[in-house]
Amino acid sequence: MIKVMLTGANGQLGQALRHYMSLQKSTFTLMPFSHGELDIADEQAVLDAVMQCQPDFIINTAAYNNVELAETETEQAFKVNQLGPKNLAKAAQTMAATLIQISTDYVFDGHQAAAYVEDDTPLPLNQYGKSKLAGEQSVQDICSKHIIIRTAWVFSEWGNNFVKSMVNLAANNHSLNIVNDQLGCPTYAGDLAAAIINIMSQLTAKSHQQADNTALYDTYHFCGYPYANRYQYVEAIYANLKQSQPELATPTLLPVASATFASKAIRPTHSMLACSKITNTFGIAPSDWQAGLAKMFNPLTGTHDN
Ligand SMILES: NC(=O)c1ccc[n+]([C@@H]2O[C@H](COP(=O)([O-])OP(=O)(O)OC[C@H]3O[C@@H](n4cnc5c(N)ncnc54)[C@H](OP(=O)(O)O)[C@@H]3O)[C@@H](O)[C@H]2O)c1
């Protein structure tokens, strides 16, 4: 059995992982910790929990994710996004566990026209991105067996996310202004969970074959394809909503520039992530986010095959 400790277990990705791992109970023993059960910013509590679990893998999905509030609650954002992974990295290193840390496209400034590869220089524009990058660096510095996965625009039937916000807005709005100058990669959380499980299985199989996994402990991009701008993404969300509830009137969408919205946090405009490294290394294809949307809105007829 592969022993897996999960932090942030009640968040969106945490719930997706719990769901997909419950389908593989004969392979994985999951030890989930919600925020209430384990504060990753508490170094001693983290060490105690890791020593008690003796995991093969620790998956850290816990994060401070409010991009806007992070501009004013910066200390709290760094506590969760830098100190938390640092504490987990120390404990993982002590117990020789592999730490899987989830990071973000917001480590990049978005000034590049092409999709970012893992070796491109990060240059975060906002405090959320800076705190997540600091978390990545702590994990790289401290924990020799680590996998960092940068992802983007995560949605699913679990937890809170942009898709659910758009559905809620549809109920009370005849028209909505949607930015059309932010290009990114919607990612279905179920696909991300499946990718993480796949990586754990492959690393375990290789270590059972006495293979040297050292070169695999690295940073990878995993997100959805095809790339979309926010406007196209919202169009797809409402097309799915309309299909699942034909009687519902969806809002008219008005394309606008990001500058129209007053915002403390600057967001990258082109934050597409190239996923060829994870495909070449582990054979994992990018998330089919349009299939993920269909599955989220209509779990019985969605074409997604997870
Ligand atoms: N969602 C996205 O669009 C997106 C995009 C790029 C990257 N990511 C990354 O993907 C990962 C998963 O995101 P998600 O969408 O699943 O986020 P989420 O739904 O916000 O879940 C995060 C979880 O972390 C918990 N948490 C916060 N502070 C904690 C602490 N100090 N100790 C332990 N748990 C704590 C939260 O609990 P409370 O709610 O009780 O505070 C929540 O359950 C994160 O690393 C995130 O940065 C997400």
The ligand as a Tripos MOL2 file, in Angstrom:
@<TRIPOS>MOLECULE
LIG
   48    52     1     0     0
SMALL
NO_CHARGES

@<TRIPOS>ATOM
      1 N1         -7.9930   27.4360   -7.7310 N.am      1 LIG1
      2 C1         -7.2300   27.8630   -8.7310 C.2       1 LIG1
      3 O1         -7.7160   28.4360   -9.7140 O.2       1 LIG1
      4 C2         -5.7370   27.6450   -8.6820 C.ar      1 LIG1
      5 C3         -4.9400   28.1670   -9.7190 C.ar      1 LIG1
      6 C4         -3.5560   27.9430   -9.6800 C.ar      1 LIG1
      7 C5         -3.0000   27.2180   -8.6400 C.ar      1 LIG1
      8 N2         -3.8060   26.7380   -7.6470 N.ar      1 LIG1
      9 C6         -3.1750   26.0140   -6.5460 C.3       1 LIG1
     10 O2         -3.7750   24.7260   -6.4750 O.3       1 LIG1
     11 C7         -3.7960   24.2930   -5.1140 C.3       1 LIG1
     12 C8         -5.1970   23.8300   -4.7560 C.3       1 LIG1
     13 O3         -6.0960   24.9090   -4.9150 O.3       1 LIG1
     14 P1         -7.6520   24.7670   -4.5890 P.3       1 LIG1
     15 O4         -8.3890   25.3510   -5.7320 O.co2     1 LIG1
     16 O5         -7.9540   23.3880   -4.1400 O.co2     1 LIG1
     17 O6         -7.7540   25.7740   -3.3500 O.3       1 LIG1
     18 P2         -8.8880   25.8960   -2.2240 P.3       1 LIG1
     19 O7        -10.1510   25.3030   -2.6980 O.co2     1 LIG1
     20 O8         -8.8630   27.3280   -1.8020 O.co2     1 LIG1
     21 O9         -8.3230   25.0000   -1.0550 O.3       1 LIG1
     22 C9         -7.2710   25.4010   -0.2370 C.3       1 LIG1
     23 C10        -7.4650   24.7470    1.1110 C.3       1 LIG1
     24 O10        -6.3540   25.1290    1.9340 O.3       1 LIG1
     25 C11        -6.8590   25.3180    3.2440 C.3       1 LIG1
     26 N3         -5.9290   26.1280    4.0250 N.ar      1 LIG1
     27 C12        -5.7520   27.4740    4.0240 C.ar      1 LIG1
     28 N4         -4.8060   27.8230    4.9240 N.ar      1 LIG1
     29 C13        -4.3810   26.6700    5.5050 C.ar      1 LIG1
     30 C14        -3.4230   26.3740    6.5060 C.ar      1 LIG1
     31 N5         -2.7030   27.3340    7.1120 N.pl3     1 LIG1
     32 N6         -3.2340   25.0780    6.8620 N.ar      1 LIG1
     33 C15        -3.9600   24.0940    6.2720 C.ar      1 LIG1
     34 N7         -4.8880   24.3120    5.3280 N.ar      1 LIG1
     35 C16        -5.0900   25.5940    4.9390 C.ar      1 LIG1
     36 C17        -8.1970   25.9900    3.0330 C.3       1 LIG1
     37 O11        -8.9870   25.8480    4.1920 O.3       1 LIG1
     38 P3         -9.9490   27.0620    4.6730 P.3       1 LIG1
     39 O12       -10.8620   27.3210    3.5250 O.co2     1 LIG1
     40 O13       -10.5920   26.5080    5.8890 O.co2     1 LIG1
     41 O14        -9.0160   28.2070    4.9630 O.co2     1 LIG1
     42 C18        -8.7470   25.1920    1.8520 C.3       1 LIG1
     43 O15        -9.4480   24.0550    2.2880 O.3       1 LIG1
     44 C19        -3.2590   25.4600   -4.2930 C.3       1 LIG1
     45 O16        -1.8920   25.2800   -4.0540 O.3       1 LIG1
     46 C20        -3.4330   26.6490   -5.2070 C.3       1 LIG1
     47 O17        -2.5160   27.6920   -4.9200 O.3       1 LIG1
     48 C21        -5.1540   26.9260   -7.6480 C.ar      1 LIG1
@<TRIPOS>BOND
     1     1     2 1
     2     2     3 2
     3     2     4 1
     4     4     5 ar
     5     4    48 ar
     6     5     6 ar
     7     6     7 ar
     8     7     8 ar
     9     8     9 1
    10     8    48 ar
    11     9    10 1
    12     9    46 1
    13    10    11 1
    14    11    12 1
    15    11    44 1
    16    12    13 1
    17    13    14 1
    18    14    15 2
    19    14    16 1
    20    14    17 1
    21    17    18 1
    22    18    19 2
    23    18    20 1
    24    18    21 1
    25    21    22 1
    26    22    23 1
    27    23    24 1
    28    23    42 1
    29    24    25 1
    30    25    26 1
    31    25    36 1
    32    26    27 ar
    33    26    35 ar
    34    27    28 ar
    35    28    29 ar
    36    29    30 ar
    37    29    35 ar
    38    30    31 1
    39    30    32 ar
    40    32    33 ar
    41    33    34 ar
    42    34    35 ar
    43    36    37 1
    44    36    42 1
    45    37    38 1
    46    38    39 2
    47    38    40 1
    48    38    41 1
    49    42    43 1
    50    44    45 1
    51    44    46 1
    52    46    47 1
@<TRIPOS>SUBSTRUCTURE
     1 LIG1         1 GROUP 0 **** ****
